[in-house]
Amino acid sequence: MKKIPRKVNIGGIDFDVDLTSEIINSEDGARLWGQIKHDQSRIFVYSKLEEKKRWSVFMHEVLHGIEEIGNFDFGESGTDRLAHMLVDFLVRNKLGLQ
């Protein structure tokens, strides 16, 4: 699989992507594998995950960005399911993650 990019553009806004070896903690203390911070234009992904899972977490955070910027409402569960399905689709059909 390709490496997760260090920078992505979502809806015209550039986001830096940080792979971190530390589990991410949310503001309410929850332990996360990924997080998007719109106010900092940054996406964080826990780097110690298996590669396909890491891509799913990255895609999950990108979808949160699309959701926020595009004024969609996928919900957390919908975002998670959609991220897994998109990564699986791209891998199975050899559309760029190889």
C-alpha positions as CSV (number, residue, x, y, z in Angstrom):
1,M,0.0,0.0,0.0
2,K,1.1,3.6,-0.6
3,K,2.1,5.7,2.4
4,I,-0.5,8.1,3.9
5,P,0.2,11.5,2.5
6,R,1.6,14.2,4.8
7,K,-0.7,16.9,3.4
8,V,-4.2,16.7,1.9
9,N,-6.7,19.2,0.6
10,I,-10.4,18.9,1.8
11,G,-12.8,21.3,0.2
12,G,-10.1,23.8,-0.6
13,I,-8.4,23.7,2.8
14,D,-5.0,22.2,3.2
15,F,-4.6,19.8,6.2
16,D,-1.2,18.6,7.5
17,V,-1.3,14.9,8.3
18,D,0.7,13.7,11.3
19,L,1.4,10.0,12.0
20,T,2.0,9.7,15.7
21,S,3.3,6.8,17.8
22,E,1.3,8.0,20.7
23,I,-2.4,7.1,21.3
24,I,-4.4,10.3,20.8
25,N,-6.5,11.6,23.6
26,S,-9.7,13.6,22.9
27,E,-10.7,16.7,24.9
28,D,-13.0,14.5,27.0
29,G,-10.2,11.9,27.7
30,A,-11.3,9.3,25.2
31,R,-8.4,7.3,23.6
32,L,-8.5,7.6,19.8
33,W,-6.7,6.1,16.8
34,G,-7.2,9.3,14.8
35,Q,-8.5,12.9,15.1
36,I,-9.0,15.9,12.9
37,K,-8.5,19.3,14.3
38,H,-10.3,21.8,12.0
39,D,-9.0,24.8,13.9
40,Q,-5.4,23.7,13.3
41,S,-6.0,22.2,9.9
42,R,-4.3,18.9,11.1
43,I,-5.2,15.3,11.0
44,F,-3.6,12.9,13.4
45,V,-3.3,9.1,12.9
46,Y,-1.9,6.5,15.3
47,S,1.0,5.0,13.3
48,K,1.3,1.7,15.1
49,L,-1.9,0.2,13.5
50,E,-1.8,-2.4,10.8
51,E,-1.5,-0.7,7.4
52,K,-5.1,-1.2,6.1
53,K,-6.5,-0.2,9.5
54,R,-4.3,2.9,9.5
55,W,-5.7,3.8,6.1
56,S,-9.2,3.3,7.4
57,V,-8.5,5.6,10.3
58,F,-7.0,8.2,8.0
59,M,-10.1,7.9,5.6
60,H,-12.4,8.2,8.7
61,E,-10.8,11.5,9.6
62,V,-10.9,12.8,6.0
63,L,-14.6,12.0,6.0
64,H,-15.0,14.0,9.1
65,G,-13.4,16.9,7.3
66,I,-15.7,16.4,4.3
67,E,-18.6,16.2,6.7
68,E,-17.7,19.5,8.4
69,I,-16.7,21.5,5.4
70,G,-19.5,20.1,3.1
71,N,-22.1,20.4,5.9
72,F,-23.0,16.7,5.7
73,D,-24.1,14.6,8.6
74,F,-22.8,11.0,8.4
75,G,-22.8,10.4,12.1
76,E,-19.9,8.6,13.8
77,S,-21.1,5.2,12.9
78,G,-21.8,6.1,9.3
79,T,-18.3,7.8,9.0
80,D,-16.7,4.6,10.3
81,R,-18.6,2.3,8.0
82,L,-18.0,4.5,5.0
83,A,-14.3,4.8,5.7
84,H,-13.9,1.0,5.9
85,M,-15.9,0.5,2.7
86,L,-13.9,3.1,0.7
87,V,-10.5,1.7,1.7
88,D,-11.7,-1.8,0.9
89,F,-13.1,-0.7,-2.5
90,L,-9.8,1.1,-3.4
91,V,-7.7,-1.9,-2.4
92,R,-9.8,-4.6,-4.0
93,N,-10.1,-2.7,-7.2
94,K,-6.5,-1.6,-7.3
95,L,-7.4,2.1,-7.5
96,G,-4.3,3.7,-5.9
97,L,-3.5,2.4,-2.5
98,Q,-1.3,-0.4,-3.7
